[in-house]
Amino acid sequence: VQLQASGGGLVQPGGSLRLSCAASGSIVNNDVMGWYRQAPRKQRELVARVTRGATATYGDSAKVRFTISRDNAKNTVYLQMNSLKPEDTAVYYCYAKIGLVLQDYWGQGTLVTVSS
């Protein structure tokens, strides 16, 4: 199983970005997909995750401004980020729990920089 993330980049404060992450390979039971992020000198933290049944959980930093969604047919998860702040600057990692015996998979990370 591989996770391929895309959509990061440079955006001004108050702007928006949409991240995508597609899972490929032998996928059986794609249970949870989501995003974590890691800013410089900080621990990795949950941004948001969503179950196959569309139950979403958000980290404190993502509530209100971010929306997670997924397309089960495409094994793809999306993160719509609005009203971005400089403190949202981080590497965003796609994450999934997949398998009959669930295993964790991570994408390569995509850099989001919020700066004027």
Helices and strands as residue ranges (DSSP letters): E 2-6, E 9-11, E 17-24, E 30-38, E 45-51, E 56-58, E 66-71, G 72-74, E 76-81, G 86-88, E 90-98, E 103-106, E 110-114
